[in-house]
Structure formats: C-alpha cells, structure tokens
Amino acid sequence: MKCSLWVFYGLPLVQKDSILVTTSNGVGLVIEAIYLAVFLFYCDKDLQLERIQATGACLIVEIGVLCLFYGHTLLFLENVSARRKLVGVVCTVYCSEPDW
C-alpha cells in the first residue's frame, strides 16, 4: 500500500515533474507483487488455499481503500496544490515508523 500511495503522489495529476518517485515506487510495487506470487506458489500445499483466501481478502480491502482515496482526491480536490498537500501528508503519516 505504501508504494501505491507514493506512485499516486508522483503522478502528474498530483505532483508535477516527479517521475523519479513514480518509477522507483512502481518498481517496488512490482517487486512486492512478484514476492507475493512466489510466496503463494511455494507455500505449504495443505495451507495454500487458506493463505490464498486470506491474501485475496486483504488485497480486496487494500484496493478498495486505495480506490476510495484516489477517487476522493481526484473528484473533490480540483486544485493540484491541495491534492499534493493531502496525498503528501497521508503518505508521510502512513509510511512513518512510530518511536515506541
């Protein structure tokens, strides 16, 4: 989810001239997808169906949340500056590590 948020931040609809953010996080997103596919392919065959169902449910929820966020940002914020601020704050807060 982190990479997909940063890919959205780097798009021209949100941030102008930020192709490096989009490409680096897009590559990270592809690597994560490959890792997930390899994990599910090589997991224990007895637990494979359960893991696929759990992973599929998590992915559906994640994609739903991302679609709601993308839709809200693009439909209700017509100013690029406002989009950049909202998406930047969400990305920074979501990706920050807590100092426990």
C-alpha positions in Angstrom: 0.0 0.0 0.0 2.9 2.3 0.7 4.3 2.0 -2.8 0.9 2.6 -4.4 0.3 5.7 -2.4 3.7 7.1 -3.4 3.1 6.2 -7.1 -0.1 8.2 -6.9 1.8 11.1 -5.3 4.3 11.1 -8.2 1.6 11.2 -10.9 1.2 14.5 -12.8 -2.3 14.8 -11.5 -0.9 15.3 -8.0 2.7 16.4 -8.3 4.4 17.9 -11.4 7.8 16.7 -12.5 8.1 13.8 -10.1 8.8 10.9 -12.3 11.5 9.5 -10.1 9.1 9.0 -7.2 6.7 7.2 -9.6 9.2 5.0 -11.2 11.1 3.9 -8.1 7.9 3.1 -6.2 6.4 1.5 -9.2 9.4 -0.9 -9.4 8.9 -1.5 -5.6 5.2 -2.3 -6.3 6.2 -4.8 -9.0 8.8 -6.5 -6.7 6.2 -6.8 -3.9 3.8 -8.4 -6.3 6.4 -10.9 -7.5 7.3 -11.7 -3.9 3.7 -12.4 -3.1 3.3 -14.6 -6.1 6.4 -16.6 -5.3 5.4 -16.9 -1.6 1.9 -18.2 -2.6 3.4 -20.6 -5.2 5.9 -22.2 -2.8 3.9 -22.2 0.4 2.8 -25.5 2.1 0.2 -27.2 -0.1 -2.0 -28.0 2.8 -2.3 -24.3 3.8 -2.2 -22.9 0.3 -6.0 -22.4 -0.1 -6.3 -20.7 3.3 -3.4 -18.4 2.5 -4.7 -17.5 -0.9 -8.1 -16.7 0.6 -6.7 -14.6 3.4 -4.3 -12.8 1.0 -7.1 -12.2 -1.5 -9.3 -10.7 1.2 -6.5 -8.4 2.3 -5.8 -7.3 -1.3 -9.5 -6.6 -1.9 -9.7 -4.4 1.2 -6.5 -2.7 0.3 -7.5 -2.0 -3.3 -10.9 -0.8 -2.1 -9.4 1.7 0.3 -7.0 2.9 -2.3 -9.8 3.4 -4.9 -11.8 5.4 -2.4 -8.8 7.6 -1.5 -7.9 8.1 -5.2 -11.5 8.9 -6.1 -12.0 11.3 -3.3 -8.7 13.1 -4.0 -9.3 13.4 -7.8 -13.0 14.2 -7.6 -13.3 16.6 -4.7 -9.9 18.5 -4.9 -9.7 20.3 -8.1 -6.5 22.2 -7.2 -3.2 20.4 -7.8 -1.7 22.1 -4.7 -4.4 20.8 -2.5 -4.0 17.3 -3.9 -0.3 17.4 -3.4 -0.7 18.5 0.3 -3.3 15.9 1.1 -1.6 13.0 -0.6 1.8 14.1 0.7 0.6 14.2 4.3 -1.2 10.8 4.0 1.9 9.2 2.5 4.2 10.7 5.2 1.9 9.7 8.1 1.2 6.2 6.7 4.8 5.5 6.0 6.3 6.9 9.2 7.6 4.5 11.8 6.4 5.0 15.4 9.1 5.7 18.1 7.9 3.3 20.7 
